[in-house]
Amino acid sequence: MTRMEPVAESNRRRQAERRREQLLDAALELFAERGVDGTSVKALAQAAGVTPGLLYHYFESKEALVVALLSERGFLPQLRALVSEGADERPAREVLTDLLEGFDRTLAENAQLMSLFFDAGRARPKLNGFATEGQQVISDFLRARIATGELRPHDTAVAARVLVSTIALARLTNTPTNPKSLIDLLFPTP
């Protein structure tokens, strides 16, 4: 093995990562503009400047592209981090406020992603798992805080759905909602 082989391999890996990001960027733009069903693989490849075969080298289907976009660029990774990193030392209301403000900010900064999320969820119910998983993370957090006595007992699944849906609907309809007010409404202080 020569000294150049690891460098060449590293360069190929970086080029492959850049190409994958390029495909994701093109897919997000077209999916937001035309919808998932209104976007062909040929159009995706053309927008990214590659052949359809190369697109299939990175993603096995359009649906795999959607999954990659939602899982890598959506709010779920941030949500998990907010709920796990030091959340136990902070009051639930503070964590929930940060969580909802972060979700709202993600939606505001990523209009194309929000469009894709709603389009994909309607057209492909099995992709609703992203919303379900996010709500489950919040529900688990709420349940843990009920167990400590910090929050009163309630249906955590419904509360999580209300929190996420309210922020998403407000952003979708361009009627901003104050996350702190929403938390005050759902979790009044005694």
Steps between C-alpha positions, in 0.01 A plus 500: 500500500640837405468818698273639228231231537361627835496856363322388183249301706438800724448724197252249348312484829475880521390518137234234566377694806481822297311320222255356750437844651456640148236233431323579827504874423354447153238257633389737776459786255302294248289320760406832658417651163323207333420258778644152532254346256548784253876450487646226284832329560608631160423859611689444827805368318485783248475766773801350677697466175533123525358194328204316651731202551731705720204625700404135563858434613440736793127445562301191411183701429332839518355393832852430630591856401202631696596292802859626483384862478258471790733301724815701432366851456183489707451589864519149646878500566471841673199379698684196629797717600280757680323232702812302588784748550469641849120513489475323835658797678267758345132568575258329262346831394843632398584184301159503331535869413843438345366197318201682348703809413757276329230315310340827391839641396579185301169528317550872436852454368415197289180580312591243234545230761168590661331478161658159441400379846133583446496376139674174583284440807181535300614290207691236692353420840795279594720811494290641783737306723714813526214693658405202714857453622534869585175492693614185680823668611297789646244264653779302670650822635162609638439157653839514676417843642162374623684217678720755682192699602602806302197479269146396584381167357356527149488316167854567383435373146220754451705781655796422271273493194342832598839666553649386169184545296432849631849623408491330159153630416590851614807497277307347209228767523749778572338582835789501748432347839691578816630163626514626860131594488417157361688332785329728754166396355572127508699493824367775728696567814306434819 
